[in-house]
Structures are given as structure tokens and as C-alpha cells.
């Protein structure tokens, strides 16, 4: 099988690795540098505390890889597991958390409901009085996206994949209903399979094959700060879901702070958007982090920050399917592509070689769900 993977981010390189491992002759085409889209701008979160079974199952299948990644891929990952702490201010959010923890437990996730005062065991400076409920899972955590990307890139190359950077796919080639290759700015590639893993460019890539995918590039921002009170590395990645803010520890007391706070969320041009952070947003992000935990206050100092793009679908779930014969889409992860890349790469290989996925049942992630109005809404989006 000859395969072209469009996109050199973590999903594309994981797909390339698992395809090559099963014997495909793979060419990865990345229009810029590896990870230059969304991967290198990710917060690196890896969690199973999602609100839908399909996202939990993708997480569990991925964590099975992340746990053994350093040995299997012979690379550092900087994988830490202090957990995730979700916080609810509103009664409806608290009720939803209780239902979600029951579902997560049924699937084998050791998450649990906590009284906010008890959550201080994990986040000592938490403003517990502001919250109605918390949930925590000790197996959640975060890793270094750059190291993970390099591990998959090296493994894909060693398995025989050819990785071409500065090579843009300009069109997906069809013969009737079937996809038969791709046009690039460096020439034509014939292929039995084309995988669209183009992240924020996914909709534009699919459109060249005559496929309309509802994947919108949305700008998100992150800061690295020196808090007023250093954040211990044992503190979980903490999400104040109703306020839209989150933070996690970095090294030596620093913290990463993020969130989205505006109802205005326009589509962005992935080739021409502002990659630096906005000062007004930064002030809001630090203030809201301070509303959740006493680590942050007026003396918090911003070290640096950046903006990247989420590739967002209407229900915040990805599209993972063979849309046309020979055309597999693995797109629209809505901020969860990094953590779900290992499972997604394996599913892409299963769709290509077996005609269906067996690792995780992704039948609910077809693009036709939007036309049918059968959305699978993910509520725990930060």
C-alpha cells in the first residue's frame, strides 16, 4: 500500500508510524516544519476525564502508549502524572461531573468526586469556597509535545516512512469516487491511501477532494508565568470549567496558564493569524487563575506566551473515518489531538488495512453525524 499523509503534526506522524509499521510505503507531506501547526503550541495535557465514552476510550488507548513511550520509542517524554482537577461553580456543572465520574469509573478510569475542601489535598492554595464540587483522577497528567513529536517522527522514519517538510499538498486527486493520490508543490504522488491529518488546514485540504468538513481553526492562547506563590510540581492540571480558565505547574515553581473567555470566537486563517498573546487576554487569564487558586495575584510575572489554533468541530469531537475510498480523515480534535494521537494513529492504520477500527469503535465519529444532527457533545473543553 502506498500512502500519503498530509500534515506533519503529532496525529500525522503517529498515523505515518503505525501505517509504516504495518507495511505501507508512506510519504508524509508537511507544508512547513514538523509540529509547526498546533502540536508545538499545545499544553501537552493527557487525561481521561472527558464527558463522553468515546473520548474516554480514545484516552485509555492512548495512555497505554504514553505510559511505555520512552522505552518503546527510545526517547524522553517528560511525562508527569499529578492528575487533573476539574472544578465546578454551577449546580448544573456539578451534577454533570457526578454523572461523568460514574461513566468514567465504568470504563476503568479511577476518577472520583471530591468536596472542594478535600481537593486542597491536591491543590493546597485552591479557593475551595468558590466551588461546589471537584473531580480528580490520579492517572491524568501532561507530557512534552515536542519530545513526543520527535519520537514519532524518528520511529516513522525508522519504519520506512519518508518525511518531506516544506512540501505543501495542493490538491487531493480523485478517480471517480476514489482518491488516488495527491498533488504537491513539488509534483504528483500516486497513492492507494491519503490521510488528512492537516489540523487547522483540514477543511481546506478536504475541499480539494470535494469533501466539506466542518472543522474551524480557532485561536487559543497560553502563558508561562512566575506566580506570586510557586506552584508545586505535585499540583494537578486544574480546570475551572465554568470560568474557562486552567493552569498547571511547570518546573521550579512556574506555571502554565490558559483559557478562552470570549463568546466571540471567529475562524482564523491558519497561514495568517497572530501567534503572540494578547495583553488584555493575559490579564484576564491570570485574574481568573487567581480566582481559582491563591498562587496567582497582582505580582504574578509573565515570562512568555503564545497563541495557537484548535481545529474545532461543532461537537468538539474529531472526525475519524474513511470518507471516500482511499481518503481517511483524522481531523477536528478540538484541542485534544496531542493526547489522542497514539490511538488515532492505530485507528487510521486499522481503517486502511482492515476496513474498520477495532482498537476503539469510532463509528460515532463519522462526518455524516453533522448532517443527521446526531452530535456527540464534549462538555469538558478547556
Residue, then its C-alpha position, 0 to 999 in steps of 0.5 A: x500500500x502506498x500512502x500519503x499523509x498530509x500534515x506533519x503534526x503529532x496525529x500525522x506522524x503517529x498515523x505515518x508510524x503505525x501505517x509504516x509499521x504495518x507495511x505501507x510505503x508512506x510519504x508524509x507531506x508537511x507544508x512547513x516544519x514538523x509540529x509547526x501547526x498546533x502540536x508545538x503550541x499545545x499544553x501537552x495535557x493527557x487525561x481521561x476525564x472527558x464527558x463522553x465514552x468515546x473520548x474516554x476510550x480514545x484516552x485509555x488507548x492512548x495512555x497505554x502508549x504514553x505510559x511505555x513511550x520512552x522505552x518503546x520509542x527510545x526517547x524522553x517524554x517528560x511525562x508527569x502524572x499529578x492528575x487533573x482537577x476539574x472544578x465546578x461553580x454551577x449546580x448544573x456543572x456539578x451534577x454533570x461531573x457526578x454523572x461523568x465520574x460514574x461513566x468514567x469509573x465504568x470504563x476503568x478510569x479511577x476518577x472520583x468526586x471530591x468536596x472542594x475542601x478535600x481537593x486542597x489535598x491536591x491543590x493546597x492554595x485552591x479557593x475551595x469556597x468558590x466551588x461546589x464540587x471537584x473531580x480528580x483522577x490520579x492517572x491524568x497528567x501532561x507530557x512534552x509535545x515536542x519530545x513526543x513529536x520527535x519520537x514519532x517522527x524518528x520511529x516513522x522514519x525508522x519504519x520506512x516512512x519518508x518525511x518531506x517538510x516544506x512540501x505543501x499538498x495542493x490538491x487531493x486527486x480523485x478517480x471517480x469516487x476514489x482518491x488516488x493520490x495527491x498533488x504537491x508543490x513539488x509534483x504528483x504522488x500516486x497513492x492507494x491511501x491519503x490521510x488528512x491529518x492537516x489540523x487547522x488546514x483540514x477543511x481546506x485540504x478536504x475541499x480539494x477532494x470535494x469533501x466539506x468538513x466542518x472543522x474551524x481553526x480557532x485561536x487559543x492562547x497560553x502563558x508561562x508565568x512566575x506566580x506570586x506563590x510557586x506552584x508545586x510540581x505535585x499540583x494537578x492540571x486544574x480546570x475551572x470549567x465554568x470560568x474557562x480558565x486552567x493552569x498547571x505547574x511547570x518546573x521550579x515553581x512556574x506555571x502554565x496558564x490558559x483559557x478562552x473567555x470570549x463568546x466571540x470566537x471567529x475562524x482564523x486563517x491558519x497561514x495568517x493569524x497572530x501567534x503572540x498573546x494578547x495583553x488584555x487576554x493575559x490579564x484576564x487569564x491570570x485574574x481568573x487563575x487567581x480566582x481559582x487558586x491563591x498562587x496567582x495575584x497582582x505580582x504574578x510575572x509573565x515570562x512568555x506566551x503564545x497563541x495557537x489554533x484548535x481545529x474545532x468541530x461543532x461537537x468538539x469531537x474529531x472526525x475519524x473515518x474513511x470518507x471516500x475510498x482511499x481518503x481517511x480523515x483524522x481531523x477536528x480534535x478540538x484541542x485534544x489531538x496531542x493526547x489522542x494521537x497514539x490511538x488515532x494513529x492505530x485507528x487510521x492504520x486499522x481503517x486502511x488495512x482492515x476496513x474498520x477500527x477495532x482498537x476503539x469503535x469510532x463509528x460515532x465519529x463519522x462526518x455524516x453525524x453533522x448532517x443527521x444532527x446526531x452530535x456527540x457533545x464534549x462538555x469538558x473543553x478547556 
